[in-house]
Amino acid sequence: MKAVICSKLEGPAALAVGELPDPKPGPGQVVVEVRAASLNFPDALMVRGMYQVKPPLPFSPGAELAGIVRAVGEGVERPRVGDSVIGLSGHGACAQLCVVDAARTMPLPEGIGFDDAAAFALTYGTALHALREVANLQPGETLAVLGASGGTGIAAIECGKAMGARVIACASSEEKLALCRKHGADETIDYLKEDLRARLDAIAGKKGVDVVFDAVGGPHSEPALRATGWRGRFLVIGFAAGEIPKLPLNLALLKERQILGVYWGDWTRKDPAGHARNMKDLVAWMLAGKVRPAITERVGLEGVADAIARMSDRKVLGKVVVNP
């Protein structure tokens, strides 16, 4: 099979398209013919050896996919050969065939195509878990999303709106903010041109921001935390800016603010019933038109290295889908 191969941890420039043996499923696993995969920021970290999950070399990037089951391993009753599924592989999806734990698949819902399905589970699963289980976001609350034009940011905007929140999208250009407005943001802030703290204060008023969803880190985290009100919740999603902020802990003491970590991947394993419930709700929202992945590019295997490089430089809007 053809695959994008990472044989050394030197970033996207070291990725190459080559041939690998067709994979075989082990016990509890299935082999999926990949019709679509999607790229996420952890892929850019993983090919540099900077992510918390470090697959043995060589490996293929790509943590999520949609496709058709072509083989099943010992003990697998569902899915069956020929079934269309969504899969969370962790890595390996940027290939024509991918091994996935059967427990990490779900049936492809009728009415959702392969591309949307491949761009859906990780970002929307992360966003809904962060807002529902971690932040306990309530209808009528104000949600600020940093890095709002990325895949997870767009998902946070749409999930926040579906949960009844007022959403402020924060990003670094008018082009990015236009995409945020298209996906439902009530207010937008260009934090390269505007004072983030002052604008959040002006929009949220005396009550302050209730929840901050921060997938970026860097210099914008502290002013966003300062803009939260009494018992405001600050969600730590990731550090796309490349800098892990050092937040003064007295800001948590003042106003009884909460700084909350979000690790969706581990949570799905610790609470599979909760994960299944969230996926069911997200599928219903997608079919109802409340959420829809912002697919801005489609590439073949040969385009993966360039797409990951641009993602590293925060030059990608929404989601990039890979069609092997």
C-alpha positions in Angstrom: 0.0 0.0 0.0 1.0 3.7 -0.4 1.5 5.7 2.8 3.0 8.9 4.1 6.1 7.6 6.0 7.8 9.3 9.0 11.1 7.5 9.4 12.9 10.2 11.4 11.6 12.9 13.8 12.7 15.9 11.7 9.3 17.4 11.0 7.2 17.5 7.8 10.2 18.1 5.5 11.4 14.5 6.3 8.0 12.9 5.4 7.9 10.9 2.2 5.3 8.9 0.3 6.3 5.3 -0.2 5.2 1.7 -0.1 4.6 -0.3 3.0 3.3 -3.9 3.4 -0.5 -4.2 3.7 -1.3 -4.3 7.5 -2.9 -7.3 9.2 -5.3 -6.9 12.0 -4.4 -8.3 15.5 -6.9 -9.4 18.1 -9.6 -6.8 18.6 -8.5 -4.8 15.5 -9.8 -4.1 12.1 -8.1 -3.0 8.8 -9.9 0.0 7.2 -9.5 1.0 3.6 -9.1 4.8 4.1 -11.4 6.8 2.0 -10.6 10.0 3.9 -8.4 11.1 6.8 -7.9 14.5 8.3 -5.0 16.4 9.8 -4.8 17.8 13.3 -2.2 19.9 15.1 -1.0 16.8 17.1 0.2 15.4 13.7 2.6 18.3 13.4 4.0 17.6 16.9 4.1 13.9 16.4 6.4 14.0 13.4 8.8 16.1 15.5 8.7 13.7 18.5 7.1 16.5 20.5 3.7 14.9 21.2 2.8 13.0 24.4 2.2 9.9 22.2 5.3 8.7 20.4 4.7 5.8 17.9 7.7 3.7 17.0 9.5 4.6 13.8 8.6 4.3 11.0 4.9 5.4 11.2 2.4 7.3 9.2 0.7 10.4 10.7 -3.1 10.8 10.8 -5.2 10.2 13.9 -8.7 10.0 12.4 -10.3 8.5 9.3 -13.4 7.2 7.6 -13.5 4.2 5.3 -14.6 0.7 4.7 -13.6 -2.3 6.8 -11.5 -4.8 4.7 -10.4 -7.3 7.4 -11.2 -8.1 11.1 -9.0 -9.6 13.7 -9.7 -12.4 16.3 -12.6 -11.6 18.6 -14.1 -8.8 16.6 -17.9 -9.1 16.1 -18.5 -5.5 15.1 -17.7 -3.9 12.8 -17.8 -6.4 9.9 -16.0 -6.6 6.6 -17.7 -4.2 4.2 -19.0 -1.8 6.9 -18.4 1.9 6.6 -16.9 3.3 9.7 -15.3 6.3 11.4 -12.1 5.4 13.1 -9.8 7.0 15.7 -6.4 5.4 14.9 -4.0 7.7 16.9 -1.7 7.5 13.9 -1.4 5.7 10.6 -4.5 7.2 8.8 -2.4 8.9 6.0 -2.2 5.7 4.1 -4.4 3.5 1.9 -5.0 1.0 4.7 -5.0 1.5 8.4 -5.2 -0.7 11.5 -7.7 0.6 14.1 -8.9 -0.9 17.4 -12.4 -2.1 16.8 -13.5 -0.4 20.0 -12.2 2.9 18.5 -14.6 2.8 15.5 -18.2 3.7 15.1 -20.6 3.1 12.2 -20.6 5.8 9.5 -24.0 7.5 10.0 -26.3 7.6 7.0 -26.3 11.0 5.4 -22.7 11.9 6.4 -20.0 11.5 3.7 -16.5 10.1 4.2 -14.8 13.5 4.1 -17.0 15.1 6.8 -16.8 12.0 8.9 -13.0 12.0 8.8 -12.9 15.6 9.9 -15.3 15.3 12.7 -14.6 13.0 15.6 -11.4 14.4 17.1 -12.1 18.1 16.9 -15.8 18.0 17.8 -15.2 15.3 20.4 -12.6 17.5 22.0 -14.7 20.6 21.9 -17.9 19.1 23.3 -16.1 17.2 26.1 -14.2 20.4 27.0 -17.4 22.5 27.1 -19.8 19.9 28.6 -17.9 17.7 31.0 -15.0 20.0 31.9 -16.4 23.5 31.9 -20.1 22.7 32.4 -21.0 25.5 30.0 -24.6 26.7 30.5 -27.1 28.3 28.2 -26.7 32.1 28.2 -23.1 32.1 29.3 -20.3 33.8 27.3 -17.6 31.7 25.7 -14.4 33.1 24.2 -12.5 30.8 21.8 -8.8 31.5 21.1 -7.4 30.1 17.9 -11.0 30.1 16.7 -10.4 29.5 13.0 -8.6 26.1 13.4 -10.4 22.8 13.3 -10.9 22.6 17.1 -11.7 26.3 17.3 -14.5 26.0 14.7 -15.8 23.0 16.5 -15.8 25.0 19.8 -17.8 27.8 18.2 -20.4 25.5 16.8 -20.7 23.3 20.0 -20.9 26.5 22.1 -23.8 27.8 20.0 -25.6 24.4 20.0 -25.3 24.5 23.8 -26.9 28.0 24.0 -23.8 30.1 24.6 -22.8 33.5 23.3 -19.6 33.0 21.4 -16.7 35.4 20.9 -14.2 34.1 18.3 -10.6 35.3 18.6 -8.1 34.9 15.8 -5.2 36.6 14.0 -6.7 37.9 10.7 -9.9 39.1 9.1 -9.8 36.1 6.8 -9.8 33.8 9.8 -12.5 35.7 11.6 -14.8 35.7 8.5 -14.7 31.9 8.6 -15.6 32.1 12.4 -18.6 34.3 11.6 -19.7 31.8 8.9 -19.7 29.1 11.5 -21.8 31.1 14.0 -19.6 33.3 16.1 -21.6 36.2 17.6 -18.6 38.5 18.0 -15.0 38.5 16.7 -11.7 39.9 17.9 -8.4 40.2 15.9 -5.9 39.8 18.7 -3.0 40.9 16.5 -4.7 44.3 16.0 -6.9 44.8 19.0 -6.3 44.7 22.8 -7.7 41.3 23.6 -8.4 42.0 27.3 -10.1 45.3 26.6 -12.2 43.9 23.8 -13.3 40.9 25.9 -14.2 43.2 28.8 -16.2 45.5 26.4 -18.2 42.6 24.9 -18.8 40.6 28.1 -19.5 43.6 30.3 -19.3 43.6 34.1 -20.0 39.9 34.4 -16.9 39.0 32.4 -16.3 36.0 30.2 -17.6 32.7 31.7 -15.5 30.2 29.7 -12.3 30.6 27.7 -11.4 27.8 25.2 -7.6 28.1 24.6 -6.1 25.9 21.9 -3.3 28.4 21.2 -1.3 29.3 24.4 1.4 31.9 23.9 0.9 35.6 24.8 -3.0 35.6 24.5 -3.7 33.2 27.4 -3.1 35.6 30.3 -5.2 38.5 29.0 -8.0 36.1 28.2 -7.8 34.6 31.7 -7.9 38.1 33.2 -11.1 38.8 31.3 -13.0 36.0 33.0 -15.5 36.9 35.7 -16.4 35.3 39.0 -15.7 31.5 38.9 -14.7 31.8 35.2 -13.4 28.6 33.7 -10.2 28.6 31.6 -9.8 25.5 29.4 -6.3 24.4 28.5 -6.6 22.6 25.1 -3.2 23.0 23.5 -0.3 25.3 22.5 -0.5 25.9 18.8 1.5 29.1 19.2 4.4 27.0 20.4 4.7 28.6 23.8 3.3 27.2 27.0 2.2 30.3 29.0 3.2 30.7 32.6 0.1 32.0 34.2 0.2 33.9 37.6 -1.7 31.6 40.0 -3.0 34.6 41.9 -5.4 35.1 39.0 -7.0 31.8 39.9 -7.4 32.9 43.5 -9.0 36.2 42.5 -12.6 35.7 41.5 -12.2 31.9 42.3 -11.3 31.2 38.7 -10.6 27.7 37.5 -7.8 26.6 35.2 -8.9 23.3 33.7 -6.9 20.8 31.6 -8.6 19.0 28.7 -7.3 15.6 27.6 -10.0 14.2 25.4 -8.1 11.1 24.2 -7.6 9.7 27.7 -11.1 10.7 28.8 -12.6 8.6 25.9 -10.9 5.5 27.4 -11.8 6.3 31.0 -15.5 7.1 30.2 -16.5 5.2 27.0 -20.2 5.6 27.8 -19.7 9.4 28.0 -17.8 9.4 24.8 -20.5 7.4 23.0 -23.2 9.8 24.3 -21.2 12.8 23.0 -20.7 11.2 19.6 -24.4 10.4 19.4 -25.3 14.0 20.2 -22.7 15.3 17.7 -24.0 13.1 14.9 -27.5 14.4 15.6 -26.3 18.0 15.5 -24.5 17.4 12.2 -27.6 15.8 10.6 -29.6 18.8 11.9 -27.2 21.2 10.4 -26.0 22.7 13.7 -22.4 21.6 13.2 -20.4 20.9 10.1 -16.6 20.6 9.7 -14.9 23.5 8.0 -13.1 21.5 5.3 -11.0 24.1 3.5 -8.6 21.9 1.6 -8.4 18.3 0.2 -5.0 16.8 -0.7 -3.7 13.4 -1.7 -0.9 11.6 0.1 1.7 13.8 -1.8 0.2 16.9 -0.2 0.4 15.8 3.4 3.9 17.1 4.2 3.2 20.6 2.9 -0.2 20.7 4.7 1.5 19.7 8.0 4.2 22.3 7.5 1.6 25.1 6.9 -0.4 23.8 9.9 2.8 24.2 12.0 3.0 27.8 10.9 -0.7 28.4 11.6 -1.5 29.1 8.0 -4.3 26.5 7.7 -7.9 27.4 8.1 -10.4 24.8 9.4 -9.6 21.2 8.4 -7.4 19.6 5.7 -8.8 16.3 4.5 -6.5 13.7 3.0 -7.9 11.4 0.2 -5.4 8.5 -0.2 
